[in-house]
């Protein structure tokens, strides 16, 4: 018989004890920068790649073809991708001539507006109100940050007054199960886990437990896998089918977790996982550790799945919904700082 482990707390404690702010030795909550400030700080490496390059270019007073060529190289190095970069440069060239732009600062504003126009369709908040339990299945390659993202998502939804249950569907790695149970203890939520065995069975059990306990949201982890590992891609497709049997219409959201450090390779991952499990949304992690933040624009043009959340740090609340204007403003605020 499979051996299941459950970490349970009273439901009324789920959204209270776990979300109180940490305190300093003096007993007062420490100062926490705003999300906008953390986003700006988290994009520091992209700032040095994209923002620094733009600051140097936009420091010029004259617009010419040489400036546009250098801008093209800067966008490519920030991993915006060839297709997006060409689109932006063509649009800037058209606006330069049509609107008779005269200064580089005018061109910068035009670029910011164009990037926002590209990224804005990715902004789509995840509505979890339609089902109870609302089942969110998470997938991704090894090391993308799935398990950590689940812990942060649990925190995020608890702050909205939702009860959460975690399903440790990564049965390949004992460390993954232990990590998820640690997040469960940290957030004060139930974790359904099993030593070895079948991932689909664990998640099936978790859904039944959530239904019996009146839980609002189930966050189901799955083992990391490469798109080239066809047998493992078939296995995750099976997990999805089992969820649908346990809860008709489920999973209600399939989130693919992407590591921003992989840049353009993210596009191939989106296509492969979408074919296997029907990706409905994306989580882009580790933006604070890469200069490839331009991949957001590439995703928007070539794999336009809703970008539900982005991560810019290791803190429990450093995963937040994607907002296109915030993101673009953070990039260009950084450029202005460097100028």
Residue pairs with C-beta under 8 A, 6 or more apart in sequence:
2 194
2 195
2 197
2 201
3 194
3 195
4 192
4 193
4 194
4 202
4 205
5 181
5 191
5 192
5 193
5 194
6 190
6 191
6 192
6 193
6 209
7 181
7 184
7 185
7 189
7 190
7 191
8 190
9 17
9 188
9 189
9 190
11 163
11 213
11 214
13 188
14 158
14 163
14 164
14 188
14 189
15 158
15 159
15 161
15 162
15 163
17 188
18 155
18 158
18 186
18 187
18 188
18 189
19 155
19 158
19 159
19 187
21 29
21 30
21 32
22 29
22 30
23 29
23 30
24 30
33 41
35 320
35 326
36 326
36 329
36 330
38 312
38 313
38 318
39 310
39 312
39 320
39 326
39 327
39 330
40 330
40 333
40 334
41 288
41 312
42 287
42 288
42 312
42 313
42 318
43 51
43 287
43 288
43 293
43 312
43 330
43 331
43 334
44 288
44 334
45 288
45 289
45 290
45 291
45 293
46 78
46 287
46 290
46 291
46 292
46 293
46 294
46 331
46 334
47 331
47 334
47 335
47 337
47 338
48 291
48 338
49 74
49 77
49 78
49 291
49 292
50 74
50 75
50 77
50 78
50 291
50 293
50 294
50 331
50 335
51 331
51 332
51 334
51 335
51 337
51 338
52 335
52 338
53 70
53 71
53 74
53 77
53 78
54 71
54 74
54 108
54 111
54 332
54 335
55 335
55 336
55 337
55 338
55 339
56 338
57 67
57 70
57 71
57 74
57 104
58 104
58 105
58 107
58 108
58 335
58 339
59 104
59 339
60 67
60 104
61 103
61 104
62 103
62 104
63 96
63 101
63 102
63 103
63 104
63 106
63 107
67 104
67 107
68 89
68 92
68 93
68 96
71 89
71 92
71 111
72 85
72 86
72 89
75 84
75 85
75 88
75 89
75 294
76 82
76 85
77 291
78 291
78 292
78 293
78 294
79 263
79 264
79 291
79 292
79 293
79 294
79 295
79 298
80 88
80 294
80 295
80 297
80 298
81 264
81 267
81 294
81 295
81 297
81 298
81 301
81 302
83 298
83 301
83 302
84 118
84 294
84 297
84 298
84 300
84 301
87 118
87 301
88 111
88 114
88 115
88 118
91 110
91 114
92 107
92 110
92 111
92 114
95 101
95 110
96 107
96 110
101 107
101 110
108 332
108 335
112 328
112 329
112 331
112 332
115 297
115 328
115 331
116 324
116 325
116 328
118 297
118 300
118 301
119 296
119 297
119 300
119 324
119 327
119 328
120 324
120 325
121 300
121 304
122 282
122 296
122 299
122 300
122 304
122 305
122 306
122 307
122 322
122 324
123 306
123 307
123 322
123 323
123 324
124 281
124 306
124 307
124 308
125 308
125 321
126 253
126 281
126 306
126 308
126 321
128 134
128 136
128 157
128 162
128 216
128 217
128 252
128 253
130 252
131 247
131 249
131 250
131 252
132 214
132 215
132 216
133 165
133 207
133 210
133 211
133 215
133 216
133 217
133 218
133 247
134 216
134 217
134 218
134 252
134 253
135 207
135 217
135 218
135 220
135 243
135 247
135 250
135 251
135 252
135 253
136 153
136 217
136 218
136 219
136 220
136 251
136 252
136 253
136 254
136 255
137 203
137 220
137 222
137 239
137 240
137 243
137 251
137 253
137 254
137 255
137 277
138 146
138 149
138 150
138 219
138 220
138 221
138 222
138 254
138 255
138 256
138 257
138 283
139 146
139 222
139 236
139 254
139 255
139 256
139 257
139 273
139 277
139 279
140 146
140 224
140 256
140 257
140 258
140 259
140 269
140 273
141 224
141 225
141 226
141 227
141 259
141 269
142 224
142 225
142 226
143 224
143 259
144 224
144 257
144 258
144 259
144 285
145 257
145 259
145 283
145 285
145 286
145 311
146 170
146 221
146 222
146 224
146 257
147 170
147 176
147 179
147 180
147 183
147 221
148 179
148 183
148 285
148 314
149 255
149 257
149 283
149 285
149 309
149 311
149 319
150 166
150 180
150 183
150 219
150 221
151 180
151 183
151 186
151 187
151 316
152 311
152 316
152 317
152 318
152 319
153 219
153 309
153 319
154 164
154 166
154 183
154 184
154 187
154 189
154 219
155 187
155 316
155 317
156 309
156 317
156 319
156 320
157 164
157 216
157 217
158 164
158 187
158 189
162 216
162 217
163 189
163 213
163 214
163 215
163 216
163 217
164 187
164 189
164 215
164 216
164 217
164 218
164 219
165 189
165 190
165 191
165 192
165 206
165 209
165 210
165 213
165 215
165 217
165 218
165 219
166 180
166 183
166 184
166 189
166 190
166 191
166 192
166 206
166 218
166 219
166 221
167 191
167 192
167 202
167 203
167 205
167 206
167 207
167 218
167 219
167 220
167 221
168 176
168 177
168 180
168 181
168 191
168 192
168 193
168 194
168 202
168 221
169 199
169 200
169 202
169 203
169 220
169 221
169 222
169 223
169 239
170 176
170 177
170 180
170 199
170 221
170 222
170 223
170 224
171 177
171 194
171 196
171 197
171 198
171 199
171 202
171 223
172 223
173 223
174 195
176 221
176 223
177 193
177 194
177 195
180 191
180 193
180 221
181 191
181 193
183 191
184 190
184 191
186 316
190 209
190 213
190 215
192 202
192 205
192 206
192 209
193 202
194 201
194 202
194 205
199 222
199 223
199 235
199 239
200 238
200 239
200 242
200 243
201 242
203 220
203 239
203 242
203 243
203 246
204 242
204 243
204 245
204 246
206 218
206 220
207 218
207 243
207 246
207 247
207 250
208 246
209 215
210 218
211 247
220 239
220 243
220 251
222 236
222 239
223 232
223 236
225 232
225 233
225 235
225 236
226 232
227 233
227 268
227 269
227 272
227 273
227 276
233 272
233 273
233 276
234 276
236 273
236 276
236 277
237 276
237 277
239 277
240 251
240 254
240 277
240 278
243 250
243 251
244 250
244 251
253 280
253 281
253 308
254 277
254 278
254 279
254 280
254 281
255 279
255 280
255 281
255 282
255 283
255 308
255 309
256 269
256 270
256 273
256 274
256 279
256 281
256 282
256 283
256 305
257 282
257 283
257 285
258 266
258 269
258 270
258 282
258 283
258 284
258 285
259 266
259 285
259 286
260 266
260 284
260 285
260 286
260 287
260 289
260 290
260 292
260 293
260 295
261 286
261 289
261 290
261 292
262 269
262 292
263 290
263 292
263 295
264 295
264 298
266 284
266 295
266 298
266 299
266 303
267 298
267 299
267 302
267 303
270 279
270 282
270 299
270 303
270 305
271 303
273 279
274 303
274 305
279 305
280 305
280 306
281 305
281 306
281 307
281 308
282 299
282 305
282 306
282 307
282 308
283 307
283 308
283 309
283 310
283 311
283 319
284 295
284 296
284 299
284 307
284 309
284 310
284 311
284 322
285 310
285 311
285 319
286 311
287 293
287 310
287 311
287 312
288 311
288 312
288 313
293 331
296 307
296 327
299 305
299 307
300 307
307 322
308 321
308 322
309 319
309 320
309 321
309 322
310 319
310 320
310 321
310 322
310 327
311 318
311 319
312 318
